[in-house]
Amino acid sequence: MRADTVDLKRIFGRDIRYMVPLFQRPYVWNRDDNWTAFWEDIRRTAEQAERAAETGDTVFPHFLGAVVFDEARYASSDLEARQVIDGQQRLTTLQLFLFAARQSAQKAGDDRSVRLLSRFLENDPDLYDTARNPDHRFKVWPTNADRDEFRSVMSGEDGKGRLSEAVTYFQRVVNDWLEDSEDPKQRLGSLVQTLREHLRLVIIDLEEHDDAQMVFETLNSRGTPLEHADLVKNLLFREAEHAGMDTGRLYSTYWEPFDQDEWRVDQTTGRITRSRLDVFLTHWLTMRTQRDFTFPALFKEFERWQRGQQVSVEEIFTELSRYAEIYDGLENRAPDGAEGRFLYRMKVMQLSTPMPLLLCLYGMGERLSEQRRVRAIRGIDSYLVRRSILNLSNRDYNHVFRDLVGAAIKQPDQADEAILKTLAAMQGQHRQWPTDEEFRNALVNDPIYQRLYRHRVRILLEALEDALRTPLTEQLTVPVGENIGSKLTIEHVMPQSWQENWPISSDAPDAAAARDEIVHTLGNLTLATAKLNPAIGNMGWHEKRQWLGEHSLLRLTHGTLLNPPPGAELEDWGRTWDETRIIRRGTYLANLALRIWPSAGELLAEDIGDE
């Protein structure tokens, strides 16, 4: 490759087209991170040139960075063409700034500056067919996602996107800077001179045997904020281009949605923040490879997988598009039904490791019946909730769900049975599916409010309330949501500070310590609104009972607390609230939880009515 340091006359002063490949990411620079510093650099250099015109001092050029060009394979017309391998954000910003400066020159009536700047913006119309290729007038031609807005903005039309915002910002700061001078026209001349002579870029021109893909990866995967998805995009479109495929059609058919904001928003998984698209690609690739890899290795893992596949680039695009639609549906599913409730609980517990398996199950389509898919999801839900209530580690879940994907793929028509049997066979503290007895004992006897994260206790109580409702109940599902804490909160019936209004009848020396523990068990917990909870606080039982009866609508409160739960077999239930009632209610709720989250054996014994 050849590298040279040049000024903008060498870059934009000739008739040429710098074309940004469609596989590169859209324009992402913004005011706070980029435009302000970009303008300040130009302003300082222009003011130095302004002073040098009076003193005769040397103007030291300002270095703007580097760009990499490659041969443009499909050049048309008589214009020289180069493909922008790296530096497209910088080149696009320069064109936007030059256009804004020309607007300021037109406003000032400085025809010379307008002509000089126009040479940096537009190609000679005699060198291309203006009717067939009107866009050839632009010296920089951005990636597909930005072309409509770029054409509109550079034609002087109003817009609402990032490119329009850049021009508006640059026009404002340039106009303010000019108006701040005693001689605005002379200052404008210093700015034009600076743009023509005092700004430098390092141009790297690739030669015939240089690997543009390798150069791109080296420049953009070593500490810069380029996303893995952009490296994947570059790799696939490069291969499509080399195969002579219609890359424009591939982009508009498959990839264009991935360049929209909804796929580029940041998401946090664990302690890592990355784009939603990178998160999706990680889950999809984990499903396809059934391999463990860390996020920094995503692109290299994709490249390794892709090289080993005997499938075309279009088949990969088709699959990515299909699974992205599935992923979108899973993320945005309403929290109702067995599947919706599970996805809600997974989100609240901040568990992403099951996602490759879910993509696998939903991706099977008609090969796996809906009944079997629901049964598989109920099994996964039971496995995860039981382990969370026993406060067991999730550190081996990557391996667990990798194994489940493998089991499901081997038996796509009976993936539910394969998943349930694989889960049931898992051994060891980091993998086993807790038994009914272990789950029941934890629910009845463990101080779960103290030992578990609050969100785990809350989703347990929400699920119990939901299970207690019937088609005859006014509201069929309990309100849920990621911000559920603002609606329903965990209420201790016998308060944590029970000493004042809840005397102990027993003289046993350890009675107080036992009560301190039992108040945190499931039998003593319910849900209440954020306003009701502090209002009833440490009230005595009779007053608290009255308030709950008047204000709570939950079956969890009315059906198992204010009134005896089925099978409680205790006379005068509402007379008091004590350890005996807490244990009886806890036992009933634990048995109900066992029906919500059954064992593998119970799920396998169910008749799913397969067609």
C-alpha positions in Angstrom: 0.0 0.0 0.0 1.0 3.6 -0.5 0.6 6.3 2.1 0.9 10.0 1.6 0.1 13.2 3.6 -2.0 15.5 1.4 -4.2 18.7 1.7 -7.8 18.9 0.7 -6.9 20.3 -2.7 -5.4 16.8 -3.5 -8.5 15.1 -2.2 -11.4 17.2 -3.3 -9.8 19.6 -5.8 -10.1 17.1 -8.7 -13.1 15.4 -10.3 -13.5 12.1 -8.4 -16.0 10.0 -6.6 -15.2 8.6 -3.2 -17.8 5.8 -2.7 -18.6 4.4 0.7 -19.5 0.7 0.3 -23.0 -0.3 1.5 -21.4 -2.8 4.0 -20.1 0.1 6.1 -22.1 1.5 9.0 -24.2 4.7 8.5 -23.1 8.1 9.6 -22.8 8.2 13.4 -20.8 11.3 14.3 -22.6 13.8 16.6 -22.2 17.2 18.0 -20.9 16.4 21.5 -18.4 13.7 20.6 -17.3 14.9 17.1 -18.6 18.0 15.5 -17.6 20.4 18.2 -14.0 19.2 18.4 -13.9 19.1 14.5 -15.0 22.8 14.3 -12.7 23.9 17.1 -9.7 22.4 15.2 -10.7 24.2 12.0 -11.4 27.5 13.8 -8.0 27.5 15.6 -6.2 26.9 12.3 -8.2 29.5 10.5 -7.5 32.1 13.2 -3.8 31.2 13.0 -4.0 31.9 9.2 -5.8 35.1 9.9 -3.0 36.3 12.2 -0.3 35.1 9.8 -1.8 37.3 7.1 -0.8 40.3 9.2 2.5 39.0 10.7 3.9 36.9 8.0 4.3 33.9 10.4 4.1 30.3 9.2 0.8 28.6 9.4 1.3 25.1 10.8 -1.1 22.6 9.1 -3.6 20.7 11.2 -3.7 16.9 10.9 -7.3 15.5 10.6 -6.6 11.8 10.6 -6.3 9.0 8.0 -8.5 7.6 5.2 -8.0 4.4 3.3 -9.0 4.0 -0.4 -9.2 0.9 -2.6 -10.0 0.4 -6.3 -13.6 0.9 -7.2 -14.5 -2.1 -9.2 -17.7 -0.8 -10.8 -16.6 2.7 -11.8 -18.8 4.4 -14.5 -18.6 7.6 -16.5 -15.3 9.5 -17.0 -14.8 10.2 -13.3 -12.1 8.6 -11.3 -13.6 6.5 -8.5 -12.2 5.2 -5.3 -13.8 3.0 -2.6 -13.6 4.2 0.9 -12.3 1.4 3.1 -11.9 3.5 6.3 -12.4 7.1 7.2 -15.9 7.6 5.7 -17.2 9.4 8.8 -14.4 12.0 8.5 -14.8 12.4 4.7 -18.6 12.8 5.0 -18.2 15.4 7.8 -15.7 17.4 5.7 -18.3 17.5 2.8 -21.0 18.6 5.2 -18.7 21.3 6.6 -17.7 22.5 3.2 -21.3 22.7 2.2 -22.2 24.7 5.3 -19.2 27.1 4.7 -20.4 27.6 1.1 -23.9 28.5 2.4 -22.2 31.1 4.7 -20.2 32.4 1.7 -23.4 32.8 -0.3 -25.1 34.6 2.6 -22.1 37.0 2.7 -22.2 37.5 -1.0 -18.6 36.4 -1.4 -18.7 34.9 -5.0 -15.0 33.9 -5.0 -15.3 31.8 -1.9 -18.5 30.2 -3.3 -16.7 29.2 -6.5 -13.6 27.9 -4.6 -15.7 25.8 -2.2 -18.0 24.5 -5.0 -14.9 22.9 -6.6 -14.5 20.8 -3.5 -18.1 19.8 -3.5 -19.2 19.0 -7.1 -17.7 17.3 -10.1 -17.6 18.8 -13.6 -21.0 17.9 -15.3 -19.3 17.3 -18.6 -17.6 14.2 -17.2 -20.8 12.2 -16.5 -24.3 11.8 -17.8 -26.3 14.2 -15.7 -29.6 12.7 -16.7 -28.8 9.1 -16.0 -26.4 9.6 -13.1 -27.3 12.9 -11.3 -25.7 11.8 -8.1 -22.3 11.6 -9.7 -22.0 15.3 -9.0 -21.2 14.5 -5.4 -17.5 13.9 -4.6 -18.4 11.7 -1.6 -21.2 9.2 -2.0 -22.2 7.7 1.4 -23.5 4.2 2.3 -27.0 3.2 1.3 -28.6 4.1 4.6 -27.5 7.8 4.2 -27.9 8.4 0.5 -31.4 9.9 0.4 -30.7 12.3 3.2 -27.2 13.2 1.9 -28.7 14.0 -1.5 -31.4 16.1 0.1 -29.1 18.0 2.5 -26.4 18.7 -0.1 -29.1 20.1 -2.4 -30.1 22.6 0.2 -33.3 21.0 1.3 -34.4 20.7 4.9 -34.1 17.4 6.7 -34.5 15.8 10.1 -31.6 13.3 10.3 -28.1 13.4 11.6 -26.6 14.8 8.4 -29.0 17.7 8.4 -28.2 18.4 12.1 -24.5 18.5 11.2 -25.0 21.1 8.4 -27.3 23.2 10.7 -24.7 23.1 13.5 -21.8 24.0 11.2 -23.7 26.9 9.6 -24.6 28.3 13.0 -21.0 28.2 14.4 -19.5 29.5 11.2 -21.9 32.4 10.9 -21.4 33.3 14.6 -17.6 33.2 14.1 -17.8 35.4 11.1 -20.1 37.9 12.8 -17.7 38.1 15.7 -15.0 39.6 13.4 -14.5 43.3 12.5 -14.0 42.1 8.8 -16.2 39.1 8.2 -15.3 38.8 4.5 -11.6 38.7 5.3 -12.2 36.1 8.0 -14.2 34.1 5.5 -11.2 34.2 3.1 -8.9 32.9 5.9 -11.4 30.0 6.4 -11.4 29.1 2.7 -7.6 29.3 2.6 -7.4 27.0 5.6 -9.8 24.5 4.0 -7.7 24.5 0.8 -4.2 24.6 2.2 -3.8 24.0 5.9 -5.7 20.8 6.7 -4.0 17.5 6.1 -5.1 13.9 5.8 -3.0 10.8 5.5 -4.2 8.9 2.4 -3.5 5.2 2.3 -4.1 3.8 -1.2 -4.3 0.0 -1.4 -2.6 -1.7 -4.3 -3.5 -4.7 -6.3 -2.4 -7.4 -3.8 -3.5 -5.7 -0.6 -6.3 -7.4 1.3 -8.9 -4.7 1.9 -10.8 -6.9 4.3 -7.7 -7.4 6.5 -6.9 -3.7 6.4 -10.4 -2.9 7.5 -10.4 -5.3 10.4 -7.0 -4.2 11.5 -8.0 -0.5 11.6 -11.4 -1.1 13.2 -11.1 -4.0 15.6 -8.1 -2.8 17.7 -9.6 -0.5 20.3 -12.0 1.6 18.2 -15.8 1.6 18.9 -16.7 -0.2 15.7 -19.3 -2.9 16.5 -18.8 -6.5 15.8 -21.9 -6.4 13.6 -20.1 -3.9 11.3 -17.2 -6.3 10.9 -19.7 -9.1 10.1 -21.5 -6.8 7.6 -18.2 -5.9 6.0 -17.1 -9.6 5.7 -20.4 -10.8 4.2 -20.8 -7.9 1.7 -17.2 -8.2 0.6 -17.7 -11.9 -0.2 -21.0 -11.1 -2.0 -19.2 -8.5 -4.0 -16.4 -10.8 -4.9 -19.0 -13.4 -6.0 -20.5 -10.8 -8.4 -23.8 -10.7 -6.5 -26.1 -7.7 -6.5 -25.0 -6.2 -3.2 -27.6 -3.4 -3.4 -30.4 -6.0 -3.5 -28.9 -7.9 -0.6 -28.7 -4.8 1.5 -32.2 -3.6 0.9 -33.7 -7.1 1.2 -31.8 -8.3 4.3 -29.5 -5.9 6.1 -31.1 -2.4 5.9 -33.2 -2.9 9.1 -30.0 -3.7 11.0 -28.8 -0.2 10.4 -31.8 1.4 12.0 -31.7 2.8 15.5 -33.8 0.0 17.1 -30.9 -2.5 16.4 -28.1 -0.1 17.4 -29.3 0.9 20.9 -27.0 -0.1 23.7 -28.0 -3.0 25.9 -26.2 -4.2 29.1 -25.7 -7.9 29.6 -23.8 -8.7 32.8 -21.2 -6.0 33.0 -20.8 -5.5 29.3 -22.7 -2.8 27.3 -23.0 -3.4 23.6 -25.5 -2.8 20.8 -28.7 -4.8 20.6 -27.5 -6.2 17.2 -24.3 -7.5 18.7 -26.3 -9.1 21.5 -28.6 -10.8 18.9 -25.6 -12.0 16.8 -24.0 -13.5 19.9 -27.1 -15.5 20.8 -27.7 -16.6 17.2 -24.0 -17.6 16.7 -24.1 -19.5 20.0 -27.1 -21.5 18.7 -25.5 -22.2 15.4 -22.0 -23.2 16.6 -23.0 -24.7 20.0 -19.7 -23.3 21.2 -18.7 -21.0 24.1 -17.0 -17.8 23.3 -16.5 -14.5 24.9 -18.1 -11.3 23.4 -14.7 -9.9 22.3 -14.3 -13.0 20.1 -17.7 -12.6 18.4 -16.4 -11.5 15.0 -13.5 -14.0 14.8 -15.9 -16.8 15.9 -18.4 -15.8 13.2 -15.6 -15.7 10.6 -14.4 -19.1 11.7 -18.0 -20.5 11.5 -18.7 -18.9 8.1 -15.5 -20.2 6.5 -16.5 -23.7 7.5 -20.0 -23.5 6.0 -21.0 -24.8 2.6 -23.7 -22.2 2.2 -24.0 -19.0 0.1 -23.8 -15.5 1.5 -27.4 -15.0 0.7 -28.4 -18.1 2.7 -26.6 -16.5 5.7 -28.4 -13.2 5.1 -31.7 -15.0 4.9 -31.2 -16.9 8.1 -30.0 -13.8 10.0 -33.1 -11.9 8.8 -35.4 -14.7 9.9 -33.9 -15.2 13.3 -33.9 -11.4 13.9 -37.6 -11.4 13.4 -37.9 -14.2 16.0 -35.7 -12.4 18.4 -37.7 -9.2 18.0 -40.9 -11.1 18.8 -39.4 -12.7 21.9 -38.1 -9.4 23.2 -41.4 -7.6 22.7 -43.8 -10.4 23.6 -46.6 -9.4 26.0 -46.2 -11.0 29.5 -49.2 -13.4 29.3 -49.5 -17.1 28.8 -46.9 -19.6 29.7 -44.4 -18.3 27.1 -45.0 -14.6 27.8 -44.7 -15.1 31.6 -41.5 -17.0 31.2 -39.9 -14.4 29.0 -41.0 -11.7 31.5 -39.4 -13.6 34.4 -36.2 -14.2 32.3 -36.0 -10.4 31.7 -36.6 -9.6 35.4 -33.9 -12.1 36.5 -31.6 -10.6 33.9 -31.0 -14.0 32.3 -29.9 -14.0 28.7 -28.3 -17.5 28.5 -31.5 -19.3 27.5 -31.9 -17.1 24.4 -29.9 -19.3 22.0 -32.2 -22.2 23.0 -35.3 -20.1 22.5 -34.1 -19.1 19.1 -33.5 -22.7 18.3 -37.0 -23.7 19.5 -38.9 -21.0 17.7 -36.7 -21.4 14.6 -37.9 -25.0 14.2 -41.2 -23.7 12.9 -43.7 -26.4 12.0 -41.2 -29.2 12.8 -42.0 -28.6 16.5 -45.7 -28.3 17.4 -46.8 -25.4 19.6 -47.8 -27.7 22.4 -44.3 -29.3 22.5 -42.6 -25.9 22.4 -44.8 -24.6 25.3 -43.9 -27.8 27.3 -40.2 -27.2 26.6 -40.5 -23.6 27.8 -42.4 -24.6 30.9 -39.6 -27.0 31.7 -36.9 -24.4 31.2 -39.0 -22.0 33.4 -39.3 -24.6 36.2 -35.6 -25.4 36.0 -34.6 -21.7 36.3 -37.1 -20.6 38.9 -36.5 -23.6 41.2 -32.8 -23.0 41.1 -33.3 -19.3 41.7 -35.5 -19.9 44.8 -32.9 -22.3 46.2 -30.3 -19.5 45.4 -28.2 -21.9 43.4 -25.4 -20.6 41.1 -26.0 -19.7 37.5 -22.3 -19.7 36.5 -22.6 -22.9 34.4 -25.7 -21.9 32.5 -23.7 -21.2 29.3 -22.8 -24.9 29.2 -26.2 -26.0 30.3 -28.0 -24.2 27.5 -25.4 -25.1 24.9 -26.0 -28.8 25.7 -29.8 -28.2 25.5 -29.4 -26.7 22.0 -27.5 -29.7 20.9 -30.1 -32.1 22.4 -33.0 -30.2 20.7 -31.3 -30.1 17.3 -30.8 -33.9 17.3 -34.6 -34.4 17.9 -36.4 -31.4 16.3 -39.8 -33.2 16.2 -39.5 -34.0 19.9 -37.2 -31.3 21.2 -39.3 -30.9 24.3 -38.7 -34.4 25.4 -35.0 -34.1 24.6 -34.7 -30.9 26.6 -36.6 -32.2 29.6 -34.7 -35.5 29.7 -31.3 -33.7 29.4 -32.2 -31.3 32.2 -33.5 -34.1 34.4 -30.2 -36.0 34.0 -28.0 -33.1 35.0 -26.0 -33.6 38.1 -24.1 -31.4 40.6 -24.9 -28.2 42.4 -24.2 -26.0 39.4 -26.6 -28.0 37.1 -29.1 -30.1 38.8 -32.9 -29.5 38.7 -34.1 -29.2 42.3 -36.5 -31.9 43.4 -40.1 -31.3 44.6 -39.0 -31.8 48.2 -36.1 -29.4 47.9 -38.3 -26.8 46.3 -41.1 -27.2 48.7 -38.8 -27.1 51.7 -37.2 -23.9 50.6 -40.5 -22.2 50.0 -42.0 -23.2 53.4 -39.0 -22.8 55.7 -36.4 -20.6 54.1 -36.4 -16.8 54.9 -36.5 -16.1 51.2 -37.0 -12.4 51.7 -33.6 -12.1 53.3 -31.7 -14.6 51.2 -32.9 -13.8 47.7 -32.9 -10.8 45.5 -36.1 -8.8 45.8 -37.0 -9.3 42.1 -36.9 -13.1 42.6 -39.3 -12.9 45.5 -41.6 -10.6 43.6 -41.9 -12.8 40.5 -42.7 -15.7 42.8 -45.6 -13.8 44.4 -46.7 -12.5 41.0 -46.9 -16.1 39.6 -48.8 -17.3 42.7 -51.3 -14.5 42.3 -51.7 -15.3 38.6 -52.3 -19.0 39.3 -55.0 -18.1 41.9 -57.0 -16.2 39.4 -59.7 -17.9 37.3 -61.7 -16.9 34.2 -64.3 -15.5 36.7 -61.9 -13.2 38.3 -62.2 -9.5 37.3 -58.6 -9.1 36.1 -57.3 -12.2 34.5 -53.6 -11.5 35.0 -51.7 -9.7 37.8 -50.0 -6.4 36.6 -46.4 -7.0 35.8 -43.6 -5.1 34.2 -39.9 -4.3 34.7 -41.0 -1.3 36.8 -43.4 -3.4 38.8 -41.9 -2.0 42.1 -43.8 1.3 41.4 -47.1 -0.7 41.3 -46.9 -3.7 43.7 -44.3 -4.2 46.5 -43.6 -7.0 48.8 -45.5 -6.7 52.1 -44.7 -8.6 55.3 -48.0 -9.4 57.0 -46.4 -9.9 60.4 -44.0 -6.9 60.2 -40.2 -7.2 60.3 -40.4 -4.9 63.4 -43.0 -7.0 65.2 -42.0 -6.3 68.8 -44.4 -3.4 69.5 -47.8 -4.7 68.2 -47.2 -8.4 67.9 -46.5 -10.0 71.3 -45.2 -13.6 71.5 -47.4 -16.1 73.4 -44.6 -18.6 73.8 -42.1 -18.5 76.7 -39.5 -20.5 74.8 -36.1 -18.7 74.9 -35.6 -19.0 71.2 -39.1 -17.9 70.2 -38.0 -14.3 69.3 -35.2 -15.6 67.1 -37.5 -18.1 65.4 -40.0 -15.3 64.7 -37.3 -13.1 63.3 -36.7 -15.8 60.7 -40.3 -16.9 60.0 -41.5 -13.4 59.1 -39.3 -13.6 56.0 -40.8 -16.9 54.7 -43.2 -17.2 51.9 -46.2 -17.8 54.2 -45.9 -14.3 55.6 -45.5 -12.4 52.3 -48.0 -10.9 49.9 -48.1 -8.0 47.5 -49.4 -4.5 48.1 -49.4 -1.1 46.3 -46.5 1.2 47.0 -48.9 3.5 48.9 -50.6 0.8 50.9 -47.5 -0.9 52.0 -46.0 1.9 54.2 -49.5 3.0 55.3 -50.1 -0.3 57.1 -46.4 -0.7 58.2 -46.2 -2.1 61.7 -49.9 -2.1 62.5 -51.3 -4.8 64.7 -53.1 -7.7 63.1 -56.7 -6.6 63.4 -56.1 -3.1 62.0 -53.9 -4.4 59.3 -56.5 -7.1 58.4 -59.2 -4.3 58.0 -56.9 -2.2 55.8 -56.0 -5.1 53.6 -59.6 -6.2 53.3 -60.7 -2.7 52.2 -58.0 -1.9 49.8 -56.4 -5.1 48.3 -58.0 -6.8 45.3 -55.4 -9.6 45.1 -56.5 -13.3 45.4 -53.1 -13.9 47.1 -54.3 -11.7 50.0 -58.0 -12.5 50.1 -57.9 -16.2 49.2 -55.0 -17.3 51.3 -54.4 -14.7 54.0 -57.6 -12.9 55.1 -59.5 -16.2 54.5 -58.1 -19.7 55.1 -56.5 -21.3 52.0 -58.0 -24.7 50.9 -57.0 -27.5 53.3 -55.8 -25.2 56.1 -58.1 -27.0 58.6 -57.8 -24.3 61.3 -60.8 -22.9 63.0 -61.3 -19.1 63.4 -58.6 -18.4 60.8 -58.9 -14.6 60.9 -58.7 -14.3 64.7 -55.0 -13.8 64.7 -51.9 -14.1 62.6 -49.1 -16.3 64.0 -46.5 -18.8 63.2 -49.0 -21.7 62.7 -51.0 -19.7 60.1 -47.8 -18.6 58.4 -46.6 -22.2 58.0 -50.1 -23.4 56.9 -50.3 -20.7 54.2 -46.7 -21.2 53.2 -47.4 -25.0 52.7 -50.4 -24.2 50.5 -48.5 -21.7 48.4 -45.6 -24.1 48.1 -47.9 -26.8 46.7 -49.3 -24.2 44.3 -45.8 -23.3 43.2 -45.1 -27.0 42.5 -48.1 -27.0 40.1 -46.8 -23.8 38.4 -43.3 -25.1 38.1 -43.6 -28.9 37.9 -40.9 -31.5 37.7 -39.5 -33.1 34.5 -41.4 -36.3 35.2 -44.7 -34.5 35.6 -44.2 -32.5 32.4 -43.3 -35.7 30.4 -46.4 -37.5 31.7 -48.7 -34.7 30.5 -50.8 -35.5 27.4 -50.0 -32.6 25.0 -52.5 -33.6 22.4 -50.0 -33.9 19.5 -51.5 -33.9 16.1 
